[in-house]
Amino acid sequence: MKRTFKLFIVVVAYFIAVTSFNTMADERVFKEGNYWEIAAIEVKDGHWLNYGNHLANEWRSSMEFAKSKGWIVDYKVISNLHPRDGEASLYLLTIFTDWASEAENEERYAAWIEWSKKSLDKMEEQSGERVTMRRIMGEQLMQELTFRN
């Protein structure tokens, strides 16, 4: 009798555990979506026009190239209308669906260098010029969550 009761308890515990696990799996609220890479930018006083022109020309052109290749889904420039002390004035968003492998990154880099017709030295020089216009305050990588129902 004791053995039958113990077996009964084990079987009931098993079914409760299995049922709970399946219920938990079905109760996920969110579905994982696109990745959002966000760069927080402080535009230095007197450089809004210069940096805006850089974004409108060089940066946008580069983003459009990446979008045409399917490397990114979209990109955005978001303004912080009321930045507090120490907060970014602009956010640059790059939205993509998947991570590239190391091999894909090498191929993308080669394609981008060919498209941009710039050497690594030239790119570093231009990046150094932007230091006078802006400060990168930080970067974040986020993932969009969408509701399942």
DRENTORKOL-3810 file (N, C-alpha, C; in nm, 4 decimals):
REM DRENTORKOL-3810
@n.u->0.0819; n.v->-0.1186; n.w->0.0000; ca.u->0.0000; ca.v->0.0000; ca.w->0.0000; c.u->0.0869; c.v->0.1258; c.w->0.0000
@n.u->0.1915; n.v->0.1264; n.w->0.0875; ca.u->0.2798; ca.v->0.2418; ca.w->0.0933; c.u->0.3521; c.v->0.2609; c.w->-0.0402
@n.u->0.3919; n.v->0.1502; n.w->-0.0994; ca.u->0.4625; ca.v->0.1569; ca.w->-0.2269; c.u->0.3712; c.v->0.2130; c.w->-0.3351
@n.u->0.2471; n.v->0.1718; n.w->-0.3400; ca.u->0.1505; ca.v->0.2216; ca.w->-0.4369; c.u->0.1266; c.v->0.3704; c.w->-0.4156
@n.u->0.1176; n.v->0.4121; n.w->-0.2902; ca.u->0.0951; ca.v->0.5535; ca.w->-0.2594; c.u->0.2153; c.v->0.6372; c.w->-0.3053
@n.u->0.3364; n.v->0.5880; n.w->-0.2792; ca.u->0.4569; ca.v->0.6598; ca.w->-0.3223; c.u->0.4620; c.v->0.6705; c.w->-0.4750
@n.u->0.4282; n.v->0.5620; n.w->-0.5419; ca.u->0.4247; ca.v->0.5629; ca.w->-0.6879; c.u->0.3216; c.v->0.6630; c.w->-0.7380
@n.u->0.2060; n.v->0.6664; n.w->-0.6732; ca.u->0.1009; ca.v->0.7619; ca.w->-0.7084; c.u->0.1525; c.v->0.9054; c.w->-0.6938
@n.u->0.2211; n.v->0.9358; n.w->-0.5838; ca.u->0.2753; ca.v->1.0699; ca.w->-0.5593; c.u->0.3782; c.v->1.1057; c.w->-0.6673
@n.u->0.4644; n.v->1.0129; n.w->-0.7020; ca.u->0.5656; ca.v->1.0378; ca.w->-0.8053; c.u->0.4992; c.v->1.0666; c.w->-0.9396
@n.u->0.3992; n.v->0.9871; n.w->-0.9759; ca.u->0.3287; ca.v->1.0066; ca.w->-1.1030; c.u->0.2580; c.v->1.1413; c.w->-1.1044
@n.u->0.1900; n.v->1.1774; n.w->-0.9963; ca.u->0.1204; ca.v->1.3065; ca.w->-0.9876; c.u->0.2215; c.v->1.4206; c.w->-0.9971
@n.u->0.3329; n.v->1.4106; n.w->-0.9253; ca.u->0.4362; ca.v->1.5144; ca.w->-0.9296; c.u->0.4914; c.v->1.5296; c.w->-1.0712
@n.u->0.5126; n.v->1.4174; n.w->-1.1395; ca.u->0.5611; ca.v->1.4203; ca.w->-1.2766; c.u->0.4643; c.v->1.4953; c.w->-1.3674
@n.u->0.3359; n.v->1.4617; n.w->-1.3595; ca.u->0.2374; ca.v->1.5270; ca.w->-1.4457; c.u->0.2218; c.v->1.6749; c.w->-1.4126
@n.u->0.2318; n.v->1.7098; n.w->-1.2865; ca.u->0.2257; ca.v->1.8517; ca.w->-1.2487; c.u->0.3454; c.v->1.9254; c.w->-1.3086
@n.u->0.4632; n.v->1.8657; n.w->-1.2977; ca.u->0.5837; ca.v->1.9291; ca.w->-1.3518; c.u->0.5752; c.v->1.9451; c.w->-1.5029
@n.u->0.5346; n.v->1.8398; n.w->-1.5729; ca.u->0.5237; ca.v->1.8449; ca.w->-1.7189; c.u->0.4181; c.v->1.9453; c.w->-1.7612
@n.u->0.3036; n.v->1.9430; n.w->-1.6959; ca.u->0.1957; ca.v->2.0359; ca.w->-1.7289; c.u->0.2384; c.v->2.1793; c.w->-1.7018
@n.u->0.3064; n.v->2.2031; n.w->-1.5910; ca.u->0.3522; ca.v->2.3381; ca.w->-1.5575; c.u->0.4517; c.v->2.3879; c.w->-1.6612
@n.u->0.5453; n.v->2.3016; n.w->-1.7032; ca.u->0.6443; ca.v->2.3410; ca.w->-1.8026; c.u->0.5774; c.v->2.3787; c.w->-1.9338
@n.u->0.4836; n.v->2.2973; n.w->-1.9805; ca.u->0.4142; ca.v->2.3264; ca.w->-2.1061; c.u->0.3324; c.v->2.4538; c.w->-2.0945
@n.u->0.2687; n.v->2.4735; n.w->-1.9820; ca.u->0.1900; ca.v->2.5954; ca.w->-1.9620; c.u->0.2815; c.v->2.7165; c.w->-1.9636
@n.u->0.3969; n.v->2.7064; n.w->-1.8985; ca.u->0.4904; ca.v->2.8185; ca.w->-1.8967; c.u->0.5378; c.v->2.8507; c.w->-2.0378
@n.u->0.5660; n.v->2.7505; n.w->-2.1165; ca.u->0.6140; ca.v->2.7727; ca.w->-2.2529; c.u->0.5083; c.v->2.8426; c.w->-2.3371
@n.u->0.3827; n.v->2.8118; n.w->-2.3130; ca.u->0.2742; ca.v->2.8716; ca.w->-2.3902; c.u->0.2382; c.v->3.0111; c.w->-2.3420
@n.u->0.2870; n.v->3.0500; n.w->-2.2254; ca.u->0.2487; ca.v->3.1785; ca.w->-2.1683; c.u->0.3488; c.v->3.2895; c.w->-2.1982
@n.u->0.4431; n.v->3.2654; n.w->-2.2857; ca.u->0.5362; ca.v->3.3729; ca.w->-2.3195; c.u->0.4585; c.v->3.4864; c.w->-2.3845
@n.u->0.4813; n.v->3.6035; n.w->-2.3367; ca.u->0.4063; ca.v->3.7202; ca.w->-2.3821; c.u->0.4691; c.v->3.7826; c.w->-2.5065
@n.u->0.6016; n.v->3.7795; n.w->-2.5140; ca.u->0.6719; ca.v->3.8508; ca.w->-2.6202; c.u->0.7389; c.v->3.7569; c.w->-2.7193
@n.u->0.7553; n.v->3.8086; n.w->-2.8394; ca.u->0.8323; ca.v->3.7433; ca.w->-2.9448; c.u->0.9515; c.v->3.8344; c.w->-2.9734
@n.u->1.0696; n.v->3.7761; n.w->-2.9861; ca.u->1.1896; ca.v->3.8560; ca.w->-3.0103; c.u->1.1890; c.v->3.9115; c.w->-3.1520
@n.u->1.2276; n.v->4.0382; n.w->-3.1636; ca.u->1.2270; ca.v->4.1047; ca.w->-3.2933; c.u->1.3644; c.v->4.1569; c.w->-3.3315
@n.u->1.3657; n.v->4.2677; n.w->-3.4015; ca.u->1.4887; ca.v->4.3278; ca.w->-3.4527; c.u->1.5788; c.v->4.3780; c.w->-3.3406
@n.u->1.7075; n.v->4.3868; n.w->-3.3735; ca.u->1.8051; ca.v->4.4478; ca.w->-3.2841; c.u->1.8132; c.v->4.5966; c.w->-3.3161
@n.u->1.8305; n.v->4.6779; n.w->-3.2130; ca.u->1.8460; ca.v->4.8220; ca.w->-3.2279; c.u->1.9795; c.v->4.8612; c.w->-3.1653
@n.u->2.0722; n.v->4.9065; n.w->-3.2489; ca.u->2.1990; ca.v->4.9586; ca.w->-3.1990; c.u->2.1826; c.v->5.1101; c.w->-3.1870
@n.u->2.2064; n.v->5.1622; n.w->-3.0681; ca.u->2.1780; ca.v->5.3029; ca.w->-3.0406; c.u->2.3057; c.v->5.3718; c.w->-2.9945
@n.u->2.3446; n.v->5.4767; n.w->-3.0655; ca.u->2.4603; ca.v->5.5570; ca.w->-3.0267; c.u->2.4093; c.v->5.6887; c.w->-2.9699
@n.u->2.4512; n.v->5.7199; n.w->-2.8480; ca.u->2.4141; ca.v->5.8456; ca.w->-2.7825; c.u->2.5210; c.v->5.9495; c.w->-2.8168
@n.u->2.4777; n.v->6.0607; n.w->-2.8754; ca.u->2.5703; ca.v->6.1622; ca.w->-2.9266; c.u->2.5438; c.v->6.2970; c.w->-2.8599
@n.u->2.6501; n.v->6.3588; n.w->-2.8125; ca.u->2.6419; ca.v->6.4972; ca.w->-2.7659; c.u->2.7002; c.v->6.5841; c.w->-2.8777
@n.u->2.6166; n.v->6.6675; n.w->-2.9381; ca.u->2.6655; ca.v->6.7591; ca.w->-3.0420; c.u->2.7215; c.v->6.8814; c.w->-2.9702
@n.u->2.8446; n.v->6.9155; n.w->-3.0020; ca.u->2.9114; ca.v->7.0261; ca.w->-2.9335; c.u->2.8565; c.v->7.1599; c.w->-2.9820
@n.u->2.8562; n.v->7.2556; n.w->-2.8919; ca.u->2.8050; ca.v->7.3893; ca.w->-2.9233; c.u->2.8719; c.v->7.4443; c.w->-3.0489
@n.u->2.7893; n.v->7.5019; n.w->-3.1357; ca.u->2.8388; ca.v->7.5624; ca.w->-3.2583; c.u->2.8642; c.v->7.4644; c.w->-3.3714
@n.u->2.8300; n.v->7.3369; n.w->-3.3516; ca.u->2.8595; ca.v->7.2368; ca.w->-3.4546; c.u->2.7366; c.v->7.1615; c.w->-3.5038
@n.u->2.6174; n.v->7.2105; n.w->-3.4703; ca.u->2.4960; ca.v->7.1411; ca.w->-3.5156; c.u->2.4889; c.v->7.1344; c.w->-3.6676
@n.u->2.5179; n.v->7.2437; n.w->-3.7346; ca.u->2.5103; ca.v->7.2459; ca.w->-3.8810; c.u->2.6154; c.v->7.1529; c.w->-3.9422
@n.u->2.7396; n.v->7.1622; n.w->-3.8946; ca.u->2.8457; ca.v->7.0752; ca.w->-3.9482; c.u->2.8125; c.v->6.9280; c.w->-3.9282
@n.u->2.7717; n.v->6.8927; n.w->-3.8068; ca.u->2.7431; ca.v->6.7523; ca.w->-3.7795; c.u->2.6166; c.v->6.7080; c.w->-3.8525
@n.u->2.5185; n.v->6.7964; n.w->-3.8594; ca.u->2.3967; ca.v->6.7657; ca.w->-3.9352; c.u->2.4275; c.v->6.7383; c.w->-4.0816
@n.u->2.5168; n.v->6.8173; n.w->-4.1394; ca.u->2.5575; ca.v->6.7945; ca.w->-4.2787; c.u->2.6301; c.v->6.6611; c.w->-4.2939
@n.u->2.7140; n.v->6.6276; n.w->-4.1971; ca.u->2.7815; ca.v->6.4970; ca.w->-4.2014; c.u->2.6783; c.v->6.3842; c.w->-4.1990
@n.u->2.5800; n.v->6.3942; n.w->-4.1095; ca.u->2.4774; ca.v->6.2898; ca.w->-4.1002; c.u->2.3950; c.v->6.2817; c.w->-4.2286
@n.u->2.3590; n.v->6.3980; n.w->-4.2828; ca.u->2.2741; ca.v->6.4018; ca.w->-4.4028; c.u->2.3466; c.v->6.3500; c.w->-4.5265
@n.u->2.4772; n.v->6.3600; n.w->-4.5275; ca.u->2.5529; ca.v->6.3188; ca.w->-4.6459; c.u->2.6260; c.v->6.1859; c.w->-4.6243
@n.u->2.7359; n.v->6.1894; n.w->-4.5524; ca.u->2.8200; ca.v->6.0701; ca.w->-4.5344; c.u->2.7465; c.v->5.9566; c.w->-4.4625
@n.u->2.6916; n.v->5.9872; n.w->-4.3450; ca.u->2.6306; ca.v->5.8823; ca.w->-4.2625; c.u->2.5089; c.v->5.8213; c.w->-4.3316
@n.u->2.4218; n.v->5.9072; n.w->-4.3830; ca.u->2.3011; ca.v->5.8566; ca.w->-4.4500; c.u->2.3374; c.v->5.7737; c.w->-4.5732
@n.u->2.4343; n.v->5.8192; n.w->-4.6496; ca.u->2.4778; ca.v->5.7445; ca.w->-4.7676; c.u->2.5286; c.v->5.6058; c.w->-4.7274
@n.u->2.6057; n.v->5.6007; n.w->-4.6212; ca.u->2.6574; ca.v->5.4731; ca.w->-4.5710; c.u->2.5439; c.v->5.3821; c.w->-4.5237
@n.u->2.4466; n.v->5.4393; n.w->-4.4553; ca.u->2.3316; ca.v->5.3614; ca.w->-4.4078; c.u->2.2479; c.v->5.3097; c.w->-4.5248
@n.u->2.2299; n.v->5.3926; n.w->-4.6268; ca.u->2.1537; ca.v->5.3498; ca.w->-4.7448; c.u->2.2251; c.v->5.2356; c.w->-4.8174
@n.u->2.3585; n.v->5.2429; n.w->-4.8216; ca.u->2.4346; ca.v->5.1334; ca.w->-4.8821; c.u->2.4122; c.v->5.0044; c.w->-4.8033
@n.u->2.4234; n.v->5.0124; n.w->-4.6713; ca.u->2.4022; ca.v->4.8939; ca.w->-4.5865; c.u->2.2600; c.v->4.8407; c.w->-4.6022
@n.u->2.1650; n.v->4.9307; n.w->-4.6138; ca.u->2.0248; ca.v->4.8901; ca.w->-4.6316; c.u->2.0055; c.v->4.8221; c.w->-4.7675
@n.u->2.0692; n.v->4.8757; n.w->-4.8715; ca.u->2.0557; ca.v->4.8169; ca.w->-5.0057; c.u->2.1144; c.v->4.6758; c.w->-5.0112
@n.u->2.2115; n.v->4.6489; n.w->-4.9265; ca.u->2.2741; ca.v->4.5167; ca.w->-4.9206; c.u->2.1970; c.v->4.4206; c.w->-4.8299
@n.u->2.0975; n.v->4.4731; n.w->-4.7580; ca.u->2.0212; ca.v->4.3880; ca.w->-4.6666; c.u->2.0896; c.v->4.3675; c.w->-4.5325
@n.u->2.1929; n.v->4.4445; n.w->-4.5050; ca.u->2.2656; ca.v->4.4303; ca.w->-4.3788; c.u->2.1877; c.v->4.4918; c.w->-4.2631
@n.u->2.1110; n.v->4.5979; n.w->-4.2933; ca.u->2.0271; ca.v->4.6618; ca.w->-4.1920; c.u->1.8860; c.v->4.6751; c.w->-4.2473
@n.u->1.7909; n.v->4.6912; n.w->-4.1573; ca.u->1.6509; ca.v->4.7075; ca.w->-4.1958; c.u->1.6170; c.v->4.8554; c.w->-4.2085
@n.u->1.6704; n.v->4.9351; n.w->-4.1167; ca.u->1.6387; ca.v->5.0778; ca.w->-4.1149; c.u->1.7406; c.v->5.1510; c.w->-4.0280
@n.u->1.7324; n.v->5.2816; n.w->-4.0306; ca.u->1.8165; ca.v->5.3669; ca.w->-3.9461; c.u->1.7378; c.v->5.4934; c.w->-3.9163
@n.u->1.7704; n.v->5.5585; n.w->-3.8063; ca.u->1.6974; ca.v->5.6788; ca.w->-3.7665; c.u->1.7901; c.v->5.7735; c.w->-3.6916
@n.u->1.7553; n.v->5.9008; n.w->-3.6953; ca.u->1.8179; ca.v->6.0018; ca.w->-3.6111; c.u->1.7074; c.v->6.0535; c.w->-3.5201
@n.u->1.7297; n.v->6.0442; n.w->-3.3896; ca.u->1.6307; ca.v->6.0871; ca.w->-3.2910; c.u->1.6914; c.v->6.2013; c.w->-3.2102
@n.u->1.6153; n.v->6.3089; n.w->-3.1947; ca.u->1.6616; ca.v->6.4244; ca.w->-3.1186; c.u->1.6027; c.v->6.4225; c.w->-2.9780
@n.u->1.6860; n.v->6.4529; n.w->-2.8805; ca.u->1.6403; ca.v->6.4705; ca.w->-2.7426; c.u->1.6032; c.v->6.6181; c.w->-2.7288
@n.u->1.4753; n.v->6.6468; n.w->-2.7251; ca.u->1.4298; ca.v->6.7859; ca.w->-2.7273; c.u->1.4621; c.v->6.8623; c.w->-2.6001
@n.u->1.4702; n.v->6.7934; n.w->-2.4896; ca.u->1.5002; ca.v->6.8587; ca.w->-2.3617; c.u->1.6090; c.v->6.7815; c.w->-2.2871
@n.u->1.7311; n.v->6.7804; n.w->-2.3413; ca.u->1.8363; ca.v->6.7038; ca.w->-2.2735; c.u->1.8762; c.v->6.7685; c.w->-2.1406
@n.u->1.8839; n.v->6.6860; n.w->-2.0388; ca.u->1.9344; ca.v->6.7330; ca.w->-1.9106; c.u->2.0862; c.v->6.7277; c.w->-1.9148
@n.u->2.1485; n.v->6.7889; n.w->-1.8178; ca.u->2.2936; ca.v->6.7900; ca.w->-1.8111; c.u->2.3464; c.v->6.6465; c.w->-1.8125
@n.u->2.4356; n.v->6.6185; n.w->-1.9045; ca.u->2.4936; ca.v->6.4851; ca.w->-1.9137; c.u->2.4182; c.v->6.3900; c.w->-2.0048
@n.u->2.3093; n.v->6.4338; n.w->-2.0649; ca.u->2.2332; ca.v->6.3483; ca.w->-2.1567; c.u->2.2689; c.v->6.3803; c.w->-2.3017
@n.u->2.2492; n.v->6.2837; n.w->-2.3866; ca.u->2.2768; ca.v->6.3003; ca.w->-2.5294; c.u->2.1774; c.v->6.3966; c.w->-2.5928
@n.u->2.2226; n.v->6.4658; n.w->-2.6957; ca.u->2.1326; ca.v->6.5534; ca.w->-2.7712; c.u->2.0756; c.v->6.4813; c.w->-2.8931
@n.u->2.1458; n.v->6.3799; n.w->-2.9415; ca.u->2.0995; ca.v->6.2993; ca.w->-3.0551; c.u->2.1230; c.v->6.1515; c.w->-3.0269
@n.u->2.0389; n.v->6.0703; n.w->-3.0889; ca.u->2.0572; ca.v->5.9254; ca.w->-3.0849; c.u->2.0556; c.v->5.8753; c.w->-3.2290
@n.u->2.1568; n.v->5.7990; n.w->-3.2657; ca.u->2.1636; ca.v->5.7385; ca.w->-3.3986; c.u->2.1259; c.v->5.5921; c.w->-3.3834
@n.u->2.0211; n.v->5.5512; n.w->-3.4531; ca.u->1.9701; ca.v->5.4146; ca.w->-3.4424; c.u->1.9975; c.v->5.3384; c.w->-3.5705
@n.u->2.0461; n.v->5.2181; n.w->-3.5560; ca.u->2.0632; ca.v->5.1257; ca.w->-3.6675; c.u->1.9871; c.v->4.9996; c.w->-3.6315
@n.u->1.8958; n.v->4.9579; n.w->-3.7189; ca.u->1.8075; ca.v->4.8449; ca.w->-3.6899; c.u->1.8428; c.v->4.7302; c.w->-3.7845
@n.u->1.8639; n.v->4.6117; n.w->-3.7260; ca.u->1.8981; ca.v->4.4950; ca.w->-3.8076; c.u->1.8340; c.v->4.3699; c.w->-3.7496
@n.u->1.8257; n.v->4.2656; n.w->-3.8326; ca.u->1.7545; ca.v->4.1444; ca.w->-3.7912; c.u->1.8457; c.v->4.0355; c.w->-3.7378
@n.u->1.9649; n.v->4.0213; n.w->-3.7942; ca.u->2.0521; ca.v->3.9094; ca.w->-3.7593; c.u->2.1954; c.v->3.9555; c.w->-3.7407
@n.u->2.2686; n.v->3.8783; n.w->-3.6615; ca.u->2.4118; ca.v->3.9010; ca.w->-3.6456; c.u->2.4856; c.v->3.8418; c.w->-3.7648
@n.u->2.5860; n.v->3.9122; n.w->-3.8090; ca.u->2.6703; ca.v->3.8605; ca.w->-3.9173; c.u->2.7784; c.v->3.7703; c.w->-3.8578
@n.u->2.8144; n.v->3.6676; n.w->-3.9310; ca.u->2.9250; ca.v->3.5806; ca.w->-3.8890; c.u->3.0568; c.v->3.6546; c.w->-3.9138
@n.u->3.1658; n.v->3.5985; n.w->-3.8656; ca.u->3.2968; ca.v->3.6603; ca.w->-3.8903; c.u->3.3253; c.v->3.6696; c.w->-4.0396
@n.u->3.2945; n.v->3.5638; n.w->-4.1117; ca.u->3.3178; ca.v->3.5631; ca.w->-4.2569; c.u->3.2317; c.v->3.6690; c.w->-4.3254
@n.u->3.1057; n.v->3.6792; n.w->-4.2839; ca.u->3.0171; ca.v->3.7813; ca.w->-4.3419; c.u->3.0684; c.v->3.9212; c.w->-4.3100
@n.u->3.1178; n.v->3.9423; n.w->-4.1888; ca.u->3.1729; ca.v->4.0732; ca.w->-4.1528; c.u->3.2913; c.v->4.1092; c.w->-4.2408
@n.u->3.3767; n.v->4.0131; n.w->-4.2699; ca.u->3.4910; ca.v->4.0378; ca.w->-4.3591; c.u->3.4426; c.v->4.0760; c.w->-4.4988
@n.u->3.3431; n.v->4.0040; n.w->-4.5498; ca.u->3.2876; ca.v->4.0338; ca.w->-4.6822; c.u->3.2226; c.v->4.1718; c.w->-4.6836
@n.u->3.1491; n.v->4.2026; n.w->-4.5780; ca.u->3.0831; ca.v->4.3336; ca.w->-4.5702; c.u->3.1855; c.v->4.4460; c.w->-4.5658
@n.u->3.2894; n.v->4.4266; n.w->-4.4880; ca.u->3.3933; ca.v->4.5283; ca.w->-4.4774; c.u->3.4576; c.v->4.5529; c.w->-4.6136
@n.u->3.4918; n.v->4.4457; n.w->-4.6837; ca.u->3.5534; ca.v->4.4588; ca.w->-4.8165; c.u->3.4589; c.v->4.5297; c.w->-4.9130
@n.u->3.3310; n.v->4.4939; n.w->-4.9103; ca.u->3.2321; ca.v->4.5578; ca.w->-4.9983; c.u->3.2160; c.v->4.7048; c.w->-4.9630
@n.u->3.2159; n.v->4.7345; n.w->-4.8348; ca.u->3.1976; ca.v->4.8734; ca.w->-4.7921; c.u->3.3183; c.v->4.9587; c.w->-4.8303
@n.u->3.4396; n.v->4.9050; n.w->-4.8124; ca.u->3.5621; ca.v->4.9775; ca.w->-4.8509; c.u->3.5614; c.v->5.0051; c.w->-5.0008
@n.u->3.5232; n.v->4.9052; n.w->-5.0794; ca.u->3.5172; ca.v->4.9230; ca.w->-5.2251; c.u->3.4135; c.v->5.0291; c.w->-5.2616
@n.u->3.2967; n.v->5.0239; n.w->-5.1981; ca.u->3.1902; ca.v->5.1202; ca.w->-5.2263; c.u->3.2306; c.v->5.2618; c.w->-5.1858
@n.u->3.2881; n.v->5.2756; n.w->-5.0670; ca.u->3.3195; ca.v->5.4096; ca.w->-5.0150; c.u->3.4429; c.v->5.4704; c.w->-5.0802
@n.u->3.5249; n.v->5.3848; n.w->-5.1397; ca.u->3.6485; ca.v->5.4303; ca.w->-5.2042; c.u->3.7379; c.v->5.5073; c.w->-5.1061
@n.u->3.7416; n.v->5.4577; n.w->-4.9815; ca.u->3.8240; ca.v->5.5209; ca.w->-4.8786; c.u->3.9167; c.v->5.4166; c.w->-4.8183
@n.u->4.0326; n.v->5.4633; n.w->-4.7812; ca.u->4.1253; ca.v->5.3754; ca.w->-4.7102; c.u->4.0951; c.v->5.3839; c.w->-4.5607
@n.u->4.1494; n.v->5.2914; n.w->-4.4859; ca.u->4.1326; ca.v->5.2932; ca.w->-4.3410; c.u->4.1924; c.v->5.4212; c.w->-4.2831
@n.u->4.3052; n.v->5.4656; n.w->-4.3387; ca.u->4.3679; ca.v->5.5899; ca.w->-4.2928; c.u->4.2743; c.v->5.7089; c.w->-4.3119
@n.u->4.2100; n.v->5.7155; n.w->-4.4277; ca.u->4.1180; ca.v->5.8262; ca.w->-4.4568; c.u->3.9976; c.v->5.8222; c.w->-4.3625
@n.u->3.9449; n.v->5.7025; n.w->-4.3369; ca.u->3.8302; ca.v->5.6914; ca.w->-4.2464; c.u->3.8669; c.v->5.7359; c.w->-4.1053
@n.u->3.9868; n.v->5.6988; n.w->-4.0590; ca.u->4.0301; ca.v->5.7403; ca.w->-3.9257; c.u->4.0508; c.v->5.8912; c.w->-3.9199
@n.u->4.1026; n.v->5.9481; n.w->-4.0268; ca.u->4.1211; ca.v->6.0934; ca.w->-4.0329; c.u->3.9861; c.v->6.1643; c.w->-4.0225
@n.u->3.8880; n.v->6.1170; n.w->-4.0978; ca.u->3.7553; ca.v->6.1785; ca.w->-4.0938; c.u->3.6893; c.v->6.1603; c.w->-3.9577
@n.u->3.7092; n.v->6.0460; n.w->-3.8966; ca.u->3.6545; ca.v->6.0230; ca.w->-3.7628; c.u->3.7158; c.v->6.1215; c.w->-3.6638
@n.u->3.8457; n.v->6.1457; n.w->-3.6779; ca.u->3.9128; ca.v->6.2431; ca.w->-3.5922; c.u->3.8586; c.v->6.3834; c.w->-3.6107
@n.u->3.8198; n.v->6.4177; n.w->-3.7337; ca.u->3.7611; ca.v->6.5496; ca.w->-3.7603; c.u->3.6256; c.v->6.5647; c.w->-3.6910
@n.u->3.5515; n.v->6.4559; n.w->-3.6801; ca.u->3.4195; ca.v->6.4630; ca.w->-3.6162; c.u->3.4290; c.v->6.4813; c.w->-3.4650
@n.u->3.5450; n.v->6.4524; n.w->-3.4081; ca.u->3.5635; ca.v->6.4704; ca.w->-3.2639; c.u->3.5400; c.v->6.6160; c.w->-3.2255
@n.u->3.5705; n.v->6.7076; n.w->-3.3146; ca.u->3.5484; ca.v->6.8492; ca.w->-3.2844; c.u->3.4000; c.v->6.8851; c.w->-3.2859
@n.u->3.3180; n.v->6.8029; n.w->-3.3513; ca.u->3.1750; ca.v->6.8324; ca.w->-3.3658; c.u->3.0877; c.v->6.7611; c.w->-3.2640
@n.u->3.1311; n.v->6.6426; n.w->-3.2221; ca.u->3.0442; ca.v->6.5615; ca.w->-3.1371; c.u->3.1261; c.v->6.4726; c.w->-3.0455
@n.u->3.0563; n.v->6.4239; n.w->-2.9427; ca.u->3.1168; ca.v->6.3267; ca.w->-2.8516; c.u->3.0232; c.v->6.2073; c.w->-2.8432
@n.u->3.0769; n.v->6.0884; n.w->-2.8646; ca.u->2.9964; ca.v->5.9674; ca.w->-2.8487; c.u->2.9924; c.v->5.9369; c.w->-2.6995
@n.u->2.8719; n.v->5.9473; n.w->-2.6430; ca.u->2.8557; ca.v->5.9294; ca.w->-2.4989; c.u->2.8425; c.v->5.7824; c.w->-2.4602
@n.u->2.8017; n.v->5.7014; n.w->-2.5543; ca.u->2.7868; ca.v->5.5592; ca.w->-2.5261; c.u->2.7056; c.v->5.4920; c.w->-2.6342
@n.u->2.7045; n.v->5.3614; n.w->-2.6287; ca.u->2.6258; ca.v->5.2826; ca.w->-2.7239; c.u->2.5517; c.v->5.1748; c.w->-2.6473
@n.u->2.4356; n.v->5.1411; n.w->-2.6979; ca.u->2.3546; ca.v->5.0348; ca.w->-2.6393; c.u->2.3065; c.v->4.9440; c.w->-2.7509
@n.u->2.2866; n.v->4.8192; n.w->-2.7163; ca.u->2.2273; ca.v->4.7241; ca.w->-2.8087; c.u->2.1007; c.v->4.6727; c.w->-2.7429
@n.u->1.9894; n.v->4.6932; n.w->-2.8095; ca.u->1.8605; ca.v->4.6516; ca.w->-2.7558; c.u->1.7924; c.v->4.5596; c.w->-2.8554
@n.u->1.6931; n.v->4.4876; n.w->-2.8062; ca.u->1.6158; ca.v->4.4010; ca.w->-2.8946; c.u->1.4686; c.v->4.4336; c.w->-2.8775
@n.u->1.4044; n.v->4.4527; n.w->-2.9917; ca.u->1.2614; ca.v->4.4823; ca.w->-2.9935; c.u->1.1833; c.v->4.3579; c.w->-2.9514
@n.u->1.0830; n.v->4.3784; n.w->-2.8691; ca.u->0.9924; ca.v->4.2705; ca.w->-2.8303; c.u->0.8537; c.v->4.3053; c.w->-2.8810
@n.u->0.7887; n.v->4.2105; n.w->-2.9448; ca.u->0.6521; ca.v->4.2320; ca.w->-2.9922; c.u->0.5603; c.v->4.1357; c.w->-2.9189
@n.u->0.4370; n.v->4.1778; n.w->-2.9001; ca.u->0.3403; ca.v->4.0927; ca.w->-2.8321; c.u->0.3034; c.v->3.9750; c.w->-2.9213
@n.u->0.2874; n.v->3.8615; n.w->-2.8613; ca.u->0.2520; ca.v->3.7405; ca.w->-2.9362; c.u->0.1066; c.v->3.7424; c.w->-2.9818
@n.u->0.0202; n.v->3.8076; n.w->-2.9097; ca.u->-0.1217; ca.v->3.8076; ca.w->-2.9507; c.u->-0.1735; c.v->3.9464; c.w->-2.9712
END
